[in-house]
Amino acid sequence: MSVVIVAENGQGRYQQAVSIGQHQLIADEPVGLGGDNAGPAPFDLVMAGLGACTSATLRMYAERKGIALTRIAIALGHDKVDIDGASRDRIQRTITLEGELTDEQRQRLLDIAGKCPTHRILAHGMQLDCTLFSGE
């Protein structure tokens, strides 16, 4: 199991120290939400994870299939949409594929993008458990 540790760092109203293995990040809310904008907002980190997973999945597939994919870039945005009278979150993902690719290869790569693990979790849901640590 992968473990990520997040704790307030005491340097800002909403600043969080994020430890992911050997990697250290700062997460914060934007100024408009009362933060100091000292790092990416939590939802931006979710989108970054989706973009990174999508790109890596496409690269793995292209390498396995010998597809001449020279560069992948992914732009992600978040907004709210009304679906059947309920406000829902929407992530829009625009994928740029560079290289001498056929239309069929481009379509197949788009299909593969929908199979990245992070896409599947966000699109189809998962079990999310929460417990309170009781040790002192």
GUZA-504982 format. One record per residue (C-alpha): residue number from 0; x, y, z. Coordinates in nm, 4 decimals. Each point is the difference from the previous one (the first is absolute). Layout:
BEGIN
<resi->NUM; u->X; v->Y; w->Z> $
...
This chain:
BEGIN
<resi->0; u->0.0000; v->0.0000; w->0.0000> $
<resi->1; u->0.1279; v->0.3445; w->-0.0902> $
<resi->2; u->0.0040; v->0.2419; w->0.2930> $
<resi->3; u->-0.0272; v->0.3771; w->-0.0225> $
<resi->4; u->0.0327; v->0.2075; w->0.3168> $
<resi->5; u->-0.1586; v->0.3445; w->0.0193> $
<resi->6; u->0.0272; v->0.2307; w->0.3015> $
<resi->7; u->-0.0349; v->0.3694; w->0.0664> $
<resi->8; u->0.3393; v->0.1675; w->-0.0186> $
<resi->9; u->-0.0859; v->0.2955; w->0.2257> $
<resi->10; u->0.1124; v->0.2525; w->-0.2601> $
<resi->11; u->-0.3346; v->0.1064; w->-0.1352> $
<resi->12; u->-0.3664; v->-0.0215; w->0.0712> $
<resi->13; u->-0.0527; v->-0.2987; w->-0.2310> $
<resi->14; u->0.3542; v->-0.1042; w->-0.0967> $
<resi->15; u->0.0653; v->-0.3725; w->0.0065> $
<resi->16; u->0.3282; v->-0.1904; w->-0.0093> $
<resi->17; u->-0.0429; v->-0.2990; w->-0.2289> $
<resi->18; u->0.2404; v->-0.2942; w->0.0209> $
<resi->19; u->-0.0127; v->-0.2574; w->-0.2754> $
<resi->20; u->0.2861; v->-0.2405; w->0.0574> $
<resi->21; u->0.3153; v->0.2053; w->-0.0512> $
<resi->22; u->-0.1909; v->0.2909; w->-0.1553> $
<resi->23; u->-0.1072; v->0.3084; w->0.1931> $
<resi->24; u->-0.2700; v->0.2381; w->-0.1257> $
<resi->25; u->-0.2022; v->0.2904; w->0.1328> $
<resi->26; u->-0.3740; v->0.0222; w->-0.0587> $
<resi->27; u->-0.1983; v->0.3150; w->0.0728> $
<resi->28; u->-0.3196; v->0.1760; w->-0.0913> $
<resi->29; u->0.0014; v->0.3044; w->-0.2273> $
<resi->30; u->-0.0152; v->0.3476; w->0.1514> $
<resi->31; u->-0.3653; v->0.0314; w->-0.1061> $
<resi->32; u->-0.0858; v->-0.2903; w->0.2313> $
<resi->33; u->0.2031; v->0.1283; w->0.2942> $
<resi->34; u->0.3296; v->-0.1739; w->-0.0721> $
<resi->35; u->0.3401; v->0.1388; w->-0.0930> $
<resi->36; u->0.0251; v->-0.1758; w->-0.3382> $
<resi->37; u->0.3308; v->-0.1530; w->0.1195> $
<resi->38; u->-0.0596; v->-0.3179; w->-0.2013> $
<resi->39; u->-0.2554; v->-0.1685; w->-0.2202> $
<resi->40; u->-0.3550; v->-0.0224; w->0.1289> $
<resi->41; u->-0.1092; v->-0.3523; w->0.0994> $
<resi->42; u->-0.2263; v->-0.0431; w->-0.3024> $
<resi->43; u->0.2803; v->0.1166; w->-0.2296> $
<resi->44; u->0.2086; v->-0.2853; w->0.1409> $
<resi->45; u->-0.2813; v->-0.2412; w->-0.0901> $
<resi->46; u->0.0002; v->0.1337; w->-0.3564> $
<resi->47; u->0.3809; v->-0.0193; w->-0.0146> $
<resi->48; u->-0.0226; v->-0.3655; w->0.1030> $
<resi->49; u->-0.2542; v->-0.0663; w->-0.2729> $
<resi->50; u->0.2138; v->0.1758; w->-0.2607> $
<resi->51; u->0.3175; v->-0.1808; w->0.1050> $
<resi->52; u->-0.1731; v->-0.3384; w->0.0052> $
<resi->53; u->-0.1580; v->0.0608; w->-0.3411> $
<resi->54; u->0.3302; v->0.1039; w->-0.1559> $
<resi->55; u->0.1922; v->-0.2943; w->0.1479> $
<resi->56; u->-0.2715; v->-0.2443; w->-0.1099> $
<resi->57; u->0.0104; v->0.1373; w->-0.3556> $
<resi->58; u->0.3806; v->-0.0169; w->-0.0080> $
<resi->59; u->0.0005; v->-0.3630; w->0.1215> $
<resi->60; u->-0.2581; v->-0.0981; w->-0.2617> $
<resi->61; u->0.1834; v->0.1813; w->-0.2825> $
<resi->62; u->0.3288; v->-0.1680; w->0.0943> $
<resi->63; u->-0.1605; v->-0.3438; w->0.0164> $
<resi->64; u->-0.1697; v->0.0439; w->-0.3372> $
<resi->65; u->0.2907; v->0.1747; w->-0.1752> $
<resi->66; u->-0.2048; v->0.3146; w->-0.0658> $
<resi->67; u->0.2052; v->0.3037; w->-0.1092> $
<resi->68; u->-0.1316; v->0.2225; w->0.2792> $
<resi->69; u->0.2629; v->0.2694; w->0.0592> $
<resi->70; u->-0.1671; v->0.2168; w->0.2653> $
<resi->71; u->-0.3088; v->0.0035; w->0.2225> $
<resi->72; u->-0.1456; v->0.3103; w->0.1655> $
<resi->73; u->-0.3167; v->0.0098; w->0.2053> $
<resi->74; u->-0.1957; v->0.3086; w->0.1081> $
<resi->75; u->-0.2581; v->-0.0457; w->0.2734> $
<resi->76; u->-0.2694; v->0.2306; w->0.1322> $
<resi->77; u->-0.2702; v->-0.0277; w->0.2618> $
<resi->78; u->-0.3466; v->0.1487; w->0.0120> $
<resi->79; u->-0.3518; v->-0.0795; w->0.1159> $
<resi->80; u->-0.2791; v->-0.1182; w->-0.2268> $
<resi->81; u->-0.3693; v->-0.0570; w->0.0561> $
<resi->82; u->-0.1065; v->-0.3604; w->-0.0559> $
<resi->83; u->-0.3669; v->-0.0772; w->0.0583> $
<resi->84; u->-0.0356; v->0.2965; w->0.2347> $
<resi->85; u->0.3089; v->-0.0854; w->0.2084> $
<resi->86; u->0.3304; v->0.1822; w->-0.0061> $
<resi->87; u->0.2840; v->-0.2396; w->-0.0860> $
<resi->88; u->0.3737; v->0.0415; w->-0.0316> $
<resi->89; u->0.1476; v->-0.0371; w->-0.3479> $
<resi->90; u->0.3612; v->-0.0356; w->-0.1034> $
<resi->91; u->0.0709; v->0.0858; w->-0.3599> $
<resi->92; u->0.3114; v->-0.1668; w->-0.1379> $
<resi->93; u->0.1496; v->0.1083; w->-0.3325> $
<resi->94; u->0.2732; v->-0.2272; w->-0.1298> $
<resi->95; u->0.2571; v->0.1105; w->-0.2570> $
<resi->96; u->0.1807; v->-0.2813; w->-0.1794> $
<resi->97; u->0.3022; v->0.0765; w->-0.2161> $
<resi->98; u->0.1609; v->-0.2279; w->-0.2528> $
<resi->99; u->-0.0837; v->-0.1550; w->-0.3325> $
<resi->100; u->-0.3200; v->-0.1704; w->0.1104> $
<resi->101; u->-0.2892; v->-0.1307; w->-0.2058> $
<resi->102; u->-0.3558; v->0.0993; w->0.0861> $
<resi->103; u->-0.0540; v->-0.3583; w->0.1172> $
<resi->104; u->0.3008; v->0.0193; w->0.2350> $
<resi->105; u->-0.1200; v->0.3330; w->0.1393> $
<resi->106; u->-0.3446; v->-0.1442; w->0.0696> $
<resi->107; u->0.1480; v->-0.3094; w->0.1637> $
<resi->108; u->0.2220; v->0.2189; w->0.2216> $
<resi->109; u->-0.3066; v->0.2018; w->0.1008> $
<resi->110; u->-0.1737; v->-0.3270; w->0.0932> $
<resi->111; u->0.3071; v->-0.1068; w->0.2016> $
<resi->112; u->-0.0034; v->0.3337; w->0.1875> $
<resi->113; u->-0.3343; v->-0.1062; w->0.1457> $
<resi->114; u->0.1606; v->-0.3160; w->0.1349> $
<resi->115; u->0.2641; v->0.1641; w->0.2198> $
<resi->116; u->-0.0497; v->-0.1062; w->0.3626> $
<resi->117; u->-0.0599; v->0.3521; w->0.1304> $
<resi->118; u->-0.2607; v->0.0680; w->-0.2701> $
<resi->119; u->-0.1824; v->-0.3213; w->0.0899> $
<resi->120; u->-0.0065; v->0.0858; w->0.3715> $
<resi->121; u->-0.1235; v->0.3550; w->-0.0569> $
<resi->122; u->-0.2558; v->-0.0979; w->-0.2624> $
<resi->123; u->-0.1384; v->-0.3112; w->0.1679> $
<resi->124; u->0.0535; v->0.0628; w->0.3687> $
<resi->125; u->0.1726; v->-0.2004; w->0.2660> $
<resi->126; u->-0.0352; v->-0.0966; w->0.3613> $
<resi->127; u->0.1372; v->0.2811; w->0.2157> $
<resi->128; u->0.0416; v->-0.0909; w->0.3653> $
<resi->129; u->0.0732; v->0.2497; w->0.2771> $
<resi->130; u->0.1029; v->-0.0841; w->0.3551> $
<resi->131; u->0.1035; v->0.2121; w->0.2941> $
<resi->132; u->0.3391; v->-0.0808; w->0.1554> $
<resi->133; u->-0.0601; v->-0.0626; w->0.3676> $
<resi->134; u->0.3585; v->-0.0397; w->0.1213> $
<resi->135; u->0.1716; v->0.2744; w->0.1935> $
